[in-house]
């Protein structure tokens, strides 16, 4: 097949896969990941890639908009079941930007950025957050197809732990959620009780997602063979409650969470093979990464690798992610890059790769890492890189800010951080800031704030400056 002017772009985002879960990042991993390892051998592996937050909703927002989630009214709180959208329909996204450049666009998988749910006939309000008042026969609003995606197939929130338990295709549920979830499911970790579509299966979600992504590719090649496409495939795995298909039970020696990461790898392999079988693999920039740090590993497995912290931690283990990219002839094969990058950078990077500037006013926290991706050297200077934490209804979180080798962690204030529904934060609100030299201490064991108070103070001032405007608009 003739190489296109612009590559197809496929981004596969895992849900809670850690730096140490993937074999090419952790030779001692108890989880077999041959498909991701193969991508790394055929492409580029970043060792200093980060999510903008150590939780799922904020990272998805940052990836799609190129801006930090704490700039929104939600601040640090997750989108919970039946909550409204957090991306305004007028805001540019990676999808709307690429569609304006001729791309067909699809989102398959976990959305978790909110939807408007229509009320039943006769209700005073058009939309509701009360499950009992929702009319699931009507279109859902504010979702992917209003934000630049031509096609959507997925779930509203965490696919196996957030109601409603049904697939959504474009703006309609597939079937009507009408079956209450059962007590055995309510006992599972993190499961949110709610309505299910008849026949819903907790173990078959990711297989269904993969089938839909491959079907989108087939339909695209049939209908628009000369046009590039962007596919954002957001996995459900390995998020709790760790219910995996029978054929993968016992696939790792780490336990159920490890088996779910084998499912992640299986999905990556299915999508890669689908591209190859259709003759377009080498015309595609294929990226695999994760949305935040992992849950703790079992049986001696280091799910965050050598780093301190887990999911929802401002320490490195909470937001340092695997990030592998493949694009033969463009991305160097078998290479390793230590350039610091953030998932918010995808917007500016894709703009750079397609040869046009970002939309005006968009992606104020996004920096192009195309030079590093293509093996052409260092990227444009950024004043800092930030990752935060949050919770179910937390308006504040812990901040980690990185500049060069220095990283400052600023815990949430005590009067604001206490009493809020934070998720497993490993720092007490009101604790003093912590300063680390990541070059000499990547495991963040030695707090240097008392030794270098001026550096800590400068970093704190930079964080406060960044909160007031986009990173692209400030001078360090």
N, C-alpha and C positions, 0 to 999 in steps of 0.2 A: 504494500500500500504506500502511496506517495505521502511523504511527510507533510503535515499541514503547517501553515504559517504559525499557528498557535497550537500548543499541545493540548490534548485532552488533559483534564486535571481531576484526579481522584484523591480525596482526603478520607482516610479511614480513621475514625476517632474511637478508641476504646474507652470504657467507663470504669476507671479505677485500676488500670494496669500500671504497675510500678516499674521504676527504673531497673530493679533487680529481678523482675519477673521474666525478662526476655533474655534468651541465651546469649545473644551477641553482645549484651551489656554485662552479663553476669555468668561467667563460665561455670560457676557452682550452682546455677539455678536448678531447682528440682522440677522445673516445668519445661517440657519439650516445646520449642517454638521454631520448627524447621522452616516454615514459610516466611516468617519475619526475618529470620537469620539469612535466608536466601536473598531477600530484598536488600539486606545490608551488604551482602557479598557482591550483589549486582549494582549497588548504588552507594549512597553516602549515609554514614551514621553520625549524627550530631551527639556530642557528649555533654553539652551545656545548654540543652533546650528546656524551656519552662512554660508551664501554663500560667496565665495571668492571675489565677486564684487556685487555691487548694481544694476547691469544691466545683461541682459540675455545672450548675446554671451559670455562674459568672464566667467560667471558661468558655462555654458555648457562645455567650454574648460577645466576649472579647474576640474569639476566633472569627465570628461572622461580621462584626462591626469595626474591628481594629481599635477599639477603645475599652478602657477599663470599666467594669460593671459598677464599681462604687461611684461612678459619675452619674448613675441613674438614681431615681427616687428610692429604689429598693436598697441601695447601698450594699449591704453584706448579707441580705436575707435571700434564701432560695425561693424559687417559684414553686409553690406547693399545689396540690391538686385543685383544679378549677379556678386558679388565680388568672388574672388577665395578662395580656402580653406585656413584655418589657421592652421590646423593640418597636418604636413608632413606625408606622407604615411609610413615613416620609424619609426615614433614615436610610442612607446608602448601606448596603451590605456587600459582602464578597459576591454573593449571587447576583444582585442587581447590577453591580459593576461589570461582571463578566458577561451577563446577558446583553448589556449595552454594547459589548464588543463582539457580539455574534455567537456567543456560547448558548447552547441549550443547557438548562440547569435542573438538577434534581437533588432533593433531600430525601434520604431513606434512613429511617431509624428513629432514635430517641430525640425528641424536640426539646422539651423541658424549658421553653422560653415563654410559656403562657399562651392561652387562647381565650377568645370570647365565646361563652356558651349561651346559646339562645334559650329564652324562657318559653314556657308553654303558652298556648293561646289564652289571651285574656289577662296576662300578667302586666303589671304597670311598667315594669322595666324591660328593656329589650334583651339584656343579658343578666346572668346570675352566677353566683358561686355556690348556690345550694343545689346539690346533686338531685334532690327530689323535684326541683322545679325546672330541670333542664329538659328541653325538647330535642332529643338526639336525632330526630328526623330532619332537622333543619341544618343549614350550613353553619360551620364553625368559622369564626372570623379572626383576623389578626395573625394568622399563622404563616407558614412558609410561602404559600402561593401569593401572598400579598407583600412579600419581602424579597422578591426577585427569583423565586424558584418556579420553574414551569411545572414541576411535578413534585408531589410529596406522597410518601407512603411511610407511616411510622406510628408512634404513640405520642400522647400528649406530654407525659413525664417519664420518670424512671419506668421502663417498660414492664417490669415484673414486680414493682412495689408501689406504684402510684396509680390511683383510679383516675379516669375510667380505664378498665382493662379491656381494650379493644384496639384494633388497628384503625387508622384514619387514612383515607386516600383523598388527596387534595384537600377539600374542605368538608368532607362527609365521613361519618363513622362507617366502618364496614360491619354491618349489622347494628342492632340497637342494644346498647348495654342495658340489660334488664334482669340479670341474675345476680343476686347478692353474693359477695365473696363468703367463703365458708370459714368456720372456726379453725380448722387445721391450717389454713393459710394465714389467719390472723396471728397465729403463734410464731410465724416465721420472722426472723430479724428484719426490721425496717418496713414490714408490709403495712400498707395503708388500706384499711377496709373500704370497699366501694363496689360499684356495679361492674359486672363483666358482660361481655357479649356472649351469647350462647356458643358453646364449643371452644371457648378461650383456653389455650394451653400455655402455662408458664414456661414450659421447657422448649417450645418450638419457635420462640420469638425471633432469635437471631437467624435461624435457618430461613424463616419467611423473609426477613430483611434481605438476605443475600439473594434469594430468588428474585425479589423485586428489583434489586440493583442490576442484576444480569438481564432481566427483562427490559429495564429501561435502556440499557446499552443496545440490546437487540432492536428495540423499537426505534431508537435514535439512528442506528446505522441503516435501517430500512427507510425511514422517512427523511432523514437529513444526512446522507452519507458524507457530504463535503464540509460539514459544519462541526467544530469542536464542541465538546461537552464538559461540564463541571458536575461531578458527582460528590456530594458530601454524604458519606455513609457513617452514621453515628450508631455504634454498636450498643446493645444492652449489656453485654458481658464485659467484665466479670462482676458487675454490681450484685450486691445481695438481692435476693435470698439464696443465691448459689444453687439454683435448680437447673441442672444440665441435662442434655439429651442422654438417653441410655447408652448410646454408642461411645460416649466420652467419659462415662463414669470410671474412675480409677486410672485415667489417662496420665496423671501426674503422680509423683510421690509426695506432693505438698499437701494434698487433701482436696476437698470440694472447691475451695477458692482457686487452687491450682488447676483443677479440671476445667473451671470456667475460663481460665486464661488459655488453656489448650483450645477451647472453643473460639476464643479470639483469633488465635493463630489459624485455625481451620477456616474461619471466615475470610481472613486475609488471603489464604491460599485459593479459596474458591473464586474470589474476585480477580486475583492475579491470573489464574488459569482461564477465567472467562475472557479477560482482555487478550490473552495470548491465543486462545482458540479462535478468536474473531480477527486476528491479524493486526491488532491495534496496540498491543502492549508497548511496543517501542515508540509509538507516537503519543505516549501517555506519561505525564508526570504523576507518579504514584507515591503517595505519602502515607505512612503509618505513624500514629502518635497516640497520646492518651490525655484525658481531661484533667487529671489530678493524681496525687499520690495514692498508694495502695492501702488496703487494710493490712494488718499484720500477717506475716507469713506463718505457716505451721511447720512442724517437723524439722525445725532448724533452717528453714528457708528465709533468706533475707530479701523480702519483697521490695524494699527501697534500696537495695544494694548497699554501698558503703555509707549511705547518707542518714542523717538523723531526722526523725520525724516520719509521720505517715499522713494519710488523708486529713485535710484540714489543719495542717501545721504550717507555720511560716518558716520552719526549718526546711532545708533542701529536699528532704524526702517527701514533703507535702506537695511540691510543685516542679521538681526536676523530672523530666519525662523522657521516655524513649522517643526518638524522632528519626525515622529512616525515610529516605527519598530515593526514588529510582527514575531515571530518564536517560536511556543510553544515548551516547554521543553528546550529551549536554551536562549531565551530572556525572562526575567521575566515579568509576566503578571501584568497589572495594576500598573506598576512602573513609577517613575519619576526620571530623572537623570539631574543633573546640571553640568555635565562635559562639558567644552567648546569643541565643535567639529566644523569642517568645511567640506563643501562638497568635497573639495580636498582630504579629508581623506578616501573617499570610496575606492580608489585604494589600499592603504596600508591595509585597513581593510579587504577587500575581499581577498587580498593575505594571510593575517593572517588566515582568516577563512578556506581557502583551503589548508593551511599547507605548503606553499612554499614562498620563498622571492619574492619581486617584481623583475621584469626584471632589469638587470643592467642599471644604468643611468636613470631609469624612476621615476616619481613621487617624484621629489625632494622637493615638498612642502606638501607631504602626510604623515600622521601619523596614525598608527593603533589605532582605538578606540574600537577594539573588546572587551577588558576587560570591558569597560563601557556598551557596547551593550549587553554583556552576563551577566551583573550583577556581575562581578568578581573584581570590584575595579577600581582604577584610571588607567589612560592610561600612555603611555610613555611621558616623559617630552618633551615639545616643547619650543623653545626659544621665540616664539611669534605667533600670528595669525593676519593676515592682510586682510583688505577689502578695495576696492578702488571704485572710480566712473569713469564715462567716458562720451561718447557721440557719435554723428554720425561720426565725423572725429577728435575727440580730441586725441592729442598725449600725453596729461598730464591729470591727474585727482587728486581729493582729496584722501588722504590715511588715513585710520584709522588703527592703530597698537595696539594690545592688548597683555599685558603681566601681568598675574595674575589679580589683581583687577584694574590695571591701563590701561587707554586707551588714546592714543594721536591721535588727528586729525591734519593732516598737509595739509592745503589747497594748491591748485595748485599755482605755481608762477604767478605773475601778467602778466609778459611779455609773458608767454606761455599760460596761461589759458584764457586770454581775446581774444575775436574775434574768438574762436574756437566753433564748434557746440556742446556745452555741453548740456546735458539734465537735465533741472530743478534742477541744483545744488543749494543747499541752503546755500552755503558759498561763499563769494566773493573771487576770486583769489587774492592772496597776503595777505590775512588776517593772523595774527599770529597764530601759533599752539595753540590748545586747549587741556587741560589735564583734565581728569575726573577720579574719583574714582567710579567705577561701583558698588562696594559693598554698599556704602552709598548713591550713586546718580545714580541709573540705568537709570533715565530719562535724564541724561547728561544736567543738568541745571546750574551747578556750575563749572565754569572754574577755575582750581587750578594751572594753569601754573605759575602764578606769586608767588604763595605760595610755590611751590615745583619746582623751576627751574632746579635743578639738575636731578630730575626724568624725567622731560620733555626732557632735553638734552640727557640723557641716552637712552630714548625711541627713540628719533630722530636718534641717532647714530645707534641703533639697526635696525631701518628701512633702513638706508642707507647701512648697512652691508647686510641685507636680499636682497636688490636689486641686489647685486653683485653675490650672489650664492644662491642655494637652502636652504630653512630653515633647512633641514636635515643635511646640511654641515657646519653650523656655530655653534659656541658656544656663548651662551648668556653671 
